[in-house]
Amino acid sequence: GAGAYCSGMASKNYNSFPECAEVMLESDGSFRLIRRRQTLDQILQNEV
């Protein structure tokens, strides 16, 4: 586990920082992308 550093505890777009990508470590040692990083367009959609 990642403790307080997991995405559920992240400040969403704090100071317009994007959400990072997330990967999962599979049992065979490979990695799988489970969430893409946020794009600039997605961040700007939340700006007023």
N, CA, C and O atoms as a Tripos MOL2 file, in Angstrom:
@<TRIPOS>MOLECULE
protein
  192   191    48     0     0
PROTEIN
NO_CHARGES

@<TRIPOS>ATOM
      1 N           0.8110   -1.1850    0.0000 N.3       1 GLY1
      2 CA          0.0000    0.0000    0.0000 C.3       1 GLY1
      3 C           0.8560    1.2510    0.0000 C.2       1 GLY1
      4 O           2.0500    1.2170    0.3010 O.2       1 GLY1
      5 N           0.2300    2.3250   -0.3370 N.am      2 ALA2
      6 CA          0.9430    3.5960   -0.4330 C.3       2 ALA2
      7 C           0.6330    4.5210    0.7380 C.2       2 ALA2
      8 O           1.1900    5.6160    0.8150 O.2       2 ALA2
      9 N          -0.2360    4.1080    1.6440 N.am      3 GLY3
     10 CA         -0.5570    4.9480    2.7930 C.3       3 GLY3
     11 C          -1.1680    6.2650    2.3730 C.2       3 GLY3
     12 O          -2.0540    6.3030    1.5190 O.2       3 GLY3
     13 N          -0.6960    7.3420    2.9700 N.am      4 ALA4
     14 CA         -1.2470    8.6730    2.6880 C.3       4 ALA4
     15 C          -0.8510    9.1840    1.3090 C.2       4 ALA4
     16 O          -1.2980   10.2570    0.9020 O.2       4 ALA4
     17 N          -0.0320    8.4500    0.5920 N.am      5 TYR5
     18 CA          0.4150    8.8970   -0.7210 C.3       5 TYR5
     19 C          -0.4050    8.3010   -1.8490 C.2       5 TYR5
     20 O          -0.0310    8.4290   -3.0150 O.2       5 TYR5
     21 N          -1.5060    7.6570   -1.5300 N.am      6 CYS6
     22 CA         -2.3420    7.0670   -2.5750 C.3       6 CYS6
     23 C          -3.2280    8.1390   -3.2120 C.2       6 CYS6
     24 O          -3.3790    9.2280   -2.6580 O.2       6 CYS6
     25 N          -3.8000    7.8410   -4.3480 N.am      7 SER7
     26 CA         -4.5860    8.8380   -5.0800 C.3       7 SER7
     27 C          -5.8220    9.2840   -4.3140 C.2       7 SER7
     28 O          -6.2700   10.4180   -4.4790 O.2       7 SER7
     29 N          -6.3760    8.4200   -3.4860 N.am      8 GLY8
     30 CA         -7.5490    8.7960   -2.7060 C.3       8 GLY8
     31 C          -7.2790    9.9150   -1.7110 C.2       8 GLY8
     32 O          -8.2080   10.6110   -1.3020 O.2       8 GLY8
     33 N          -6.0280   10.1010   -1.3160 N.am      9 MET9
     34 CA         -5.6590   11.1440   -0.3600 C.3       9 MET9
     35 C          -5.0680   12.3720   -1.0580 C.2       9 MET9
     36 O          -4.7020   13.3430   -0.3970 O.2       9 MET9
     37 N          -4.9750   12.3330   -2.3710 N.am     10 ALA10
     38 CA         -4.3650   13.4360   -3.1150 C.3      10 ALA10
     39 C          -5.2780   14.6570   -3.1510 C.2      10 ALA10
     40 O          -6.5020   14.5340   -3.1850 O.2      10 ALA10
     41 N          -4.6660   15.8230   -3.1440 N.am     11 SER11
     42 CA         -5.4240   17.0670   -3.3350 C.3      11 SER11
     43 C          -5.6620   17.2230   -4.8250 C.2      11 SER11
     44 O          -4.7170   17.4280   -5.5880 O.2      11 SER11
     45 N          -6.8930   17.1310   -5.2390 N.am     12 LYS12
     46 CA         -7.2120   17.1850   -6.6660 C.3      12 LYS12
     47 C          -6.9870   18.5910   -7.2030 C.2      12 LYS12
     48 O          -7.6630   19.5360   -6.7980 O.2      12 LYS12
     49 N          -6.0430   18.7180   -8.1060 N.am     13 ASN13
     50 CA         -5.7360   19.9630   -8.8070 C.3      13 ASN13
     51 C          -5.3410   21.1090   -7.8810 C.2      13 ASN13
     52 O          -5.5600   22.2700   -8.2250 O.2      13 ASN13
     53 N          -4.7700   20.8190   -6.7250 N.am     14 TYR14
     54 CA         -4.2890   21.8660   -5.8250 C.3      14 TYR14
     55 C          -3.2380   22.6920   -6.5490 C.2      14 TYR14
     56 O          -2.2650   22.1400   -7.0650 O.2      14 TYR14
     57 N          -3.4180   24.0000   -6.5960 N.am     15 ASN15
     58 CA         -2.5280   24.9110   -7.3330 C.3      15 ASN15
     59 C          -2.3900   24.5060   -8.7970 C.2      15 ASN15
     60 O          -1.3370   24.7050   -9.4020 O.2      15 ASN15
     61 N          -3.4320   23.9510   -9.3530 N.am     16 SER16
     62 CA         -3.4900   23.5210  -10.7610 C.3      16 SER16
     63 C          -2.4820   22.4290  -11.1020 C.2      16 SER16
     64 O          -2.1040   22.2860  -12.2640 O.2      16 SER16
     65 N          -2.0430   21.6600  -10.1180 N.am     17 PHE17
     66 CA         -1.1850   20.5220  -10.4090 C.3      17 PHE17
     67 C          -2.0580   19.3810  -10.9170 C.2      17 PHE17
     68 O          -3.1140   19.1140  -10.3450 O.2      17 PHE17
     69 N          -1.6390   18.7110  -11.9710 N.am     18 PRO18
     70 CA         -2.4510   17.6240  -12.5270 C.3      18 PRO18
     71 C          -2.4000   16.3760  -11.6470 C.2      18 PRO18
     72 O          -1.4660   16.1800  -10.8700 O.2      18 PRO18
     73 N          -3.4110   15.5510  -11.7850 N.am     19 GLU19
     74 CA         -3.3710   14.2390  -11.1430 C.3      19 GLU19
     75 C          -2.3890   13.3790  -11.9320 C.2      19 GLU19
     76 O          -2.3850   13.4080  -13.1620 O.2      19 GLU19
     77 N          -1.5640   12.6190  -11.2330 N.am     20 CYS20
     78 CA         -0.5770   11.7910  -11.9320 C.3      20 CYS20
     79 C          -1.1770   10.4770  -12.3970 C.2      20 CYS20
     80 O          -2.2630   10.0630  -11.9900 O.2      20 CYS20
     81 N          -0.4220    9.8570  -13.2550 N.am     21 ALA21
     82 CA         -0.8080    8.5180  -13.7110 C.3      21 ALA21
     83 C          -0.6380    7.5430  -12.5510 C.2      21 ALA21
     84 O           0.1370    7.7870  -11.6260 O.2      21 ALA21
     85 N          -1.3690    6.4430  -12.6130 N.am     22 GLU22
     86 CA         -1.2180    5.3840  -11.6110 C.3      22 GLU22
     87 C          -0.9230    4.0810  -12.3250 C.2      22 GLU22
     88 O          -1.4880    3.7910  -13.3800 O.2      22 GLU22
     89 N          -0.0340    3.3040  -11.7400 N.am     23 VAL23
     90 CA          0.2810    1.9820  -12.2810 C.3      23 VAL23
     91 C           0.0670    0.9410  -11.1960 C.2      23 VAL23
     92 O           0.1330    1.2330  -10.0020 O.2      23 VAL23
     93 N          -0.1900   -0.2710  -11.6390 N.am     24 MET24
     94 CA         -0.3580   -1.3860  -10.7120 C.3      24 MET24
     95 C           0.7460   -2.3920  -10.9930 C.2      24 MET24
     96 O           1.0290   -2.7140  -12.1470 O.2      24 MET24
     97 N           1.3600   -2.8810   -9.9350 N.am     25 LEU25
     98 CA          2.3680   -3.9240  -10.0660 C.3      25 LEU25
     99 C           1.6580   -5.2700  -10.0770 C.2      25 LEU25
    100 O           0.9880   -5.6430   -9.1140 O.2      25 LEU25
    101 N           1.8110   -5.9870  -11.1710 N.am     26 GLU26
    102 CA          1.1670   -7.2940  -11.3230 C.3      26 GLU26
    103 C           1.9890   -8.3670  -10.6010 C.2      26 GLU26
    104 O           3.1520   -8.1420  -10.2680 O.2      26 GLU26
    105 N           1.3920   -9.5110  -10.3670 N.am     27 SER27
    106 CA          2.0660  -10.5940   -9.6360 C.3      27 SER27
    107 C           3.2760  -11.1480  -10.3900 C.2      27 SER27
    108 O           4.1680  -11.7360   -9.7790 O.2      27 SER27
    109 N           3.3140  -10.9650  -11.7210 N.am     28 ASP28
    110 CA          4.4560  -11.4500  -12.5010 C.3      28 ASP28
    111 C           5.5850  -10.4200  -12.5810 C.2      28 ASP28
    112 O           6.5850  -10.6510  -13.2620 O.2      28 ASP28
    113 N           5.4310   -9.2810  -11.8870 N.am     29 GLY29
    114 CA          6.4720   -8.2550  -11.8650 C.3      29 GLY29
    115 C           6.3010   -7.1700  -12.9130 C.2      29 GLY29
    116 O           7.0650   -6.2060  -12.9290 O.2      29 GLY29
    117 N           5.3190   -7.3070  -13.7830 N.am     30 SER30
    118 CA          5.0830   -6.2850  -14.8070 C.3      30 SER30
    119 C           4.1870   -5.1830  -14.2400 C.2      30 SER30
    120 O           3.5450   -5.3560  -13.2040 O.2      30 SER30
    121 N           4.1600   -4.0600  -14.9340 N.am     31 PHE31
    122 CA          3.3370   -2.9290  -14.5200 C.3      31 PHE31
    123 C           2.1950   -2.7350  -15.5030 C.2      31 PHE31
    124 O           2.3370   -2.9930  -16.6980 O.2      31 PHE31
    125 N           1.0550   -2.2740  -14.9840 N.am     32 ARG32
    126 CA         -0.1040   -1.9950  -15.8360 C.3      32 ARG32
    127 C          -0.6160   -0.6040  -15.4930 C.2      32 ARG32
    128 O          -0.8160   -0.2830  -14.3220 O.2      32 ARG32
    129 N          -0.8300    0.2260  -16.5200 N.am     33 LEU33
    130 CA         -1.3710    1.5640  -16.3290 C.3      33 LEU33
    131 C          -2.8450    1.4420  -15.9630 C.2      33 LEU33
    132 O          -3.6240    0.8530  -16.7130 O.2      33 LEU33
    133 N          -3.2360    2.0000  -14.8050 N.am     34 ILE34
    134 CA         -4.6380    1.9140  -14.4010 C.3      34 ILE34
    135 C          -5.3280    3.2740  -14.4250 C.2      34 ILE34
    136 O          -6.5540    3.3410  -14.3410 O.2      34 ILE34
    137 N          -4.5630    4.3570  -14.5380 N.am     35 ARG35
    138 CA         -5.1530    5.6860  -14.7190 C.3      35 ARG35
    139 C          -4.1360    6.5590  -15.4370 C.2      35 ARG35
    140 O          -2.9800    6.6490  -15.0230 O.2      35 ARG35
    141 N          -4.5710    7.1990  -16.5110 N.am     36 ARG36
    142 CA         -3.6930    8.1070  -17.2500 C.3      36 ARG36
    143 C          -3.5460    9.4120  -16.4850 C.2      36 ARG36
    144 O          -4.4190    9.7850  -15.7010 O.2      36 ARG36
    145 N          -2.4330   10.1070  -16.7180 N.am     37 ARG37
    146 CA         -2.2780   11.4040  -16.0610 C.3      37 ARG37
    147 C          -3.2620   12.3880  -16.6610 C.2      37 ARG37
    148 O          -3.7150   12.2180  -17.7920 O.2      37 ARG37
    149 N          -3.5830   13.4030  -15.9090 N.am     38 GLN38
    150 CA         -4.5550   14.3990  -16.3280 C.3      38 GLN38
    151 C          -3.9190   15.3340  -17.3600 C.2      38 GLN38
    152 O          -2.7650   15.7370  -17.2130 O.2      38 GLN38
    153 N          -4.6670   15.6680  -18.3830 N.am     39 THR39
    154 CA         -4.1710   16.5750  -19.4140 C.3      39 THR39
    155 C          -4.4300   18.0240  -19.0090 C.2      39 THR39
    156 O          -5.2220   18.2900  -18.1050 O.2      39 THR39
    157 N          -3.7640   18.9480  -19.6760 N.am     40 LEU40
    158 CA         -3.9710   20.3700  -19.4100 C.3      40 LEU40
    159 C          -5.4210   20.7580  -19.6790 C.2      40 LEU40
    160 O          -6.0080   21.5210  -18.9120 O.2      40 LEU40
    161 N          -5.9980   20.2480  -20.7460 N.am     41 ASP41
    162 CA         -7.4050   20.5470  -21.0490 C.3      41 ASP41
    163 C          -8.3290   20.0960  -19.9200 C.2      41 ASP41
    164 O          -9.2820   20.7990  -19.5840 O.2      41 ASP41
    165 N          -8.0610   18.9410  -19.3360 N.am     42 GLN42
    166 CA         -8.8910   18.4510  -18.2380 C.3      42 GLN42
    167 C          -8.7610   19.3400  -17.0010 C.2      42 GLN42
    168 O          -9.7400   19.5630  -16.2900 O.2      42 GLN42
    169 N          -7.5630   19.8410  -16.7460 N.am     43 ILE43
    170 CA         -7.3600   20.7450  -15.6060 C.3      43 ILE43
    171 C          -8.1000   22.0530  -15.8350 C.2      43 ILE43
    172 O          -8.7620   22.5610  -14.9300 O.2      43 ILE43
    173 N          -7.9900   22.5990  -17.0370 N.am     44 LEU44
    174 CA         -8.6010   23.8920  -17.3320 C.3      44 LEU44
    175 C         -10.1230   23.8300  -17.3280 C.2      44 LEU44
    176 O         -10.7710   24.8590  -17.1380 O.2      44 LEU44
    177 N         -10.7060   22.6660  -17.5290 N.am     45 GLN45
    178 CA        -12.1620   22.5250  -17.4630 C.3      45 GLN45
    179 C         -12.6910   22.8840  -16.0780 C.2      45 GLN45
    180 O         -13.8370   23.3130  -15.9460 O.2      45 GLN45
    181 N         -11.8730   22.7130  -15.0530 N.am     46 ASN46
    182 CA        -12.2930   22.9790  -13.6770 C.3      46 ASN46
    183 C         -12.0730   24.4320  -13.2570 C.2      46 ASN46
    184 O         -12.5220   24.8370  -12.1850 O.2      46 ASN46
    185 N         -11.3920   25.2140  -14.0840 N.am     47 GLU47
    186 CA        -11.1220   26.6120  -13.7460 C.3      47 GLU47
    187 C         -12.3510   27.4630  -14.0500 C.2      47 GLU47
    188 O         -13.0990   27.1770  -14.9840 O.2      47 GLU47
    189 N         -12.5450   28.4820  -13.2720 N.am     48 VAL48
    190 CA        -13.7050   29.3660  -13.4700 C.3      48 VAL48
    191 C         -13.2260   30.6990  -14.0050 C.2      48 VAL48
    192 O         -14.0350   31.5950  -14.2450 O.2      48 VAL48
@<TRIPOS>BOND
     1     1     2 1
     2     2     3 1
     3     3     4 2
     4     3     5 am
     5     5     6 1
     6     6     7 1
     7     7     8 2
     8     7     9 am
     9     9    10 1
    10    10    11 1
    11    11    12 2
    12    11    13 am
    13    13    14 1
    14    14    15 1
    15    15    16 2
    16    15    17 am
    17    17    18 1
    18    18    19 1
    19    19    20 2
    20    19    21 am
    21    21    22 1
    22    22    23 1
    23    23    24 2
    24    23    25 am
    25    25    26 1
    26    26    27 1
    27    27    28 2
    28    27    29 am
    29    29    30 1
    30    30    31 1
    31    31    32 2
    32    31    33 am
    33    33    34 1
    34    34    35 1
    35    35    36 2
    36    35    37 am
    37    37    38 1
    38    38    39 1
    39    39    40 2
    40    39    41 am
    41    41    42 1
    42    42    43 1
    43    43    44 2
    44    43    45 am
    45    45    46 1
    46    46    47 1
    47    47    48 2
    48    47    49 am
    49    49    50 1
    50    50    51 1
    51    51    52 2
    52    51    53 am
    53    53    54 1
    54    54    55 1
    55    55    56 2
    56    55    57 am
    57    57    58 1
    58    58    59 1
    59    59    60 2
    60    59    61 am
    61    61    62 1
    62    62    63 1
    63    63    64 2
    64    63    65 am
    65    65    66 1
    66    66    67 1
    67    67    68 2
    68    67    69 am
    69    69    70 1
    70    70    71 1
    71    71    72 2
    72    71    73 am
    73    73    74 1
    74    74    75 1
    75    75    76 2
    76    75    77 am
    77    77    78 1
    78    78    79 1
    79    79    80 2
    80    79    81 am
    81    81    82 1
    82    82    83 1
    83    83    84 2
    84    83    85 am
    85    85    86 1
    86    86    87 1
    87    87    88 2
    88    87    89 am
    89    89    90 1
    90    90    91 1
    91    91    92 2
    92    91    93 am
    93    93    94 1
    94    94    95 1
    95    95    96 2
    96    95    97 am
    97    97    98 1
    98    98    99 1
    99    99   100 2
   100    99   101 am
   101   101   102 1
   102   102   103 1
   103   103   104 2
   104   103   105 am
   105   105   106 1
   106   106   107 1
   107   107   108 2
   108   107   109 am
   109   109   110 1
   110   110   111 1
   111   111   112 2
   112   111   113 am
   113   113   114 1
   114   114   115 1
   115   115   116 2
   116   115   117 am
   117   117   118 1
   118   118   119 1
   119   119   120 2
   120   119   121 am
   121   121   122 1
   122   122   123 1
   123   123   124 2
   124   123   125 am
   125   125   126 1
   126   126   127 1
   127   127   128 2
   128   127   129 am
   129   129   130 1
   130   130   131 1
   131   131   132 2
   132   131   133 am
   133   133   134 1
   134   134   135 1
   135   135   136 2
   136   135   137 am
   137   137   138 1
   138   138   139 1
   139   139   140 2
   140   139   141 am
   141   141   142 1
   142   142   143 1
   143   143   144 2
   144   143   145 am
   145   145   146 1
   146   146   147 1
   147   147   148 2
   148   147   149 am
   149   149   150 1
   150   150   151 1
   151   151   152 2
   152   151   153 am
   153   153   154 1
   154   154   155 1
   155   155   156 2
   156   155   157 am
   157   157   158 1
   158   158   159 1
   159   159   160 2
   160   159   161 am
   161   161   162 1
   162   162   163 1
   163   163   164 2
   164   163   165 am
   165   165   166 1
   166   166   167 1
   167   167   168 2
   168   167   169 am
   169   169   170 1
   170   170   171 1
   171   171   172 2
   172   171   173 am
   173   173   174 1
   174   174   175 1
   175   175   176 2
   176   175   177 am
   177   177   178 1
   178   178   179 1
   179   179   180 2
   180   179   181 am
   181   181   182 1
   182   182   183 1
   183   183   184 2
   184   183   185 am
   185   185   186 1
   186   186   187 1
   187   187   188 2
   188   187   189 am
   189   189   190 1
   190   190   191 1
   191   191   192 2
@<TRIPOS>SUBSTRUCTURE
     1 GLY1         2 RESIDUE 1 A GLY
     2 ALA2         6 RESIDUE 1 A ALA
     3 GLY3        10 RESIDUE 1 A GLY
     4 ALA4        14 RESIDUE 1 A ALA
     5 TYR5        18 RESIDUE 1 A TYR
     6 CYS6        22 RESIDUE 1 A CYS
     7 SER7        26 RESIDUE 1 A SER
     8 GLY8        30 RESIDUE 1 A GLY
     9 MET9        34 RESIDUE 1 A MET
    10 ALA10       38 RESIDUE 1 A ALA
    11 SER11       42 RESIDUE 1 A SER
    12 LYS12       46 RESIDUE 1 A LYS
    13 ASN13       50 RESIDUE 1 A ASN
    14 TYR14       54 RESIDUE 1 A TYR
    15 ASN15       58 RESIDUE 1 A ASN
    16 SER16       62 RESIDUE 1 A SER
    17 PHE17       66 RESIDUE 1 A PHE
    18 PRO18       70 RESIDUE 1 A PRO
    19 GLU19       74 RESIDUE 1 A GLU
    20 CYS20       78 RESIDUE 1 A CYS
    21 ALA21       82 RESIDUE 1 A ALA
    22 GLU22       86 RESIDUE 1 A GLU
    23 VAL23       90 RESIDUE 1 A VAL
    24 MET24       94 RESIDUE 1 A MET
    25 LEU25       98 RESIDUE 1 A LEU
    26 GLU26      102 RESIDUE 1 A GLU
    27 SER27      106 RESIDUE 1 A SER
    28 ASP28      110 RESIDUE 1 A ASP
    29 GLY29      114 RESIDUE 1 A GLY
    30 SER30      118 RESIDUE 1 A SER
    31 PHE31      122 RESIDUE 1 A PHE
    32 ARG32      126 RESIDUE 1 A ARG
    33 LEU33      130 RESIDUE 1 A LEU
    34 ILE34      134 RESIDUE 1 A ILE
    35 ARG35      138 RESIDUE 1 A ARG
    36 ARG36      142 RESIDUE 1 A ARG
    37 ARG37      146 RESIDUE 1 A ARG
    38 GLN38      150 RESIDUE 1 A GLN
    39 THR39      154 RESIDUE 1 A THR
    40 LEU40      158 RESIDUE 1 A LEU
    41 ASP41      162 RESIDUE 1 A ASP
    42 GLN42      166 RESIDUE 1 A GLN
    43 ILE43      170 RESIDUE 1 A ILE
    44 LEU44      174 RESIDUE 1 A LEU
    45 GLN45      178 RESIDUE 1 A GLN
    46 ASN46      182 RESIDUE 1 A ASN
    47 GLU47      186 RESIDUE 1 A GLU
    48 VAL48      190 RESIDUE 1 A VAL
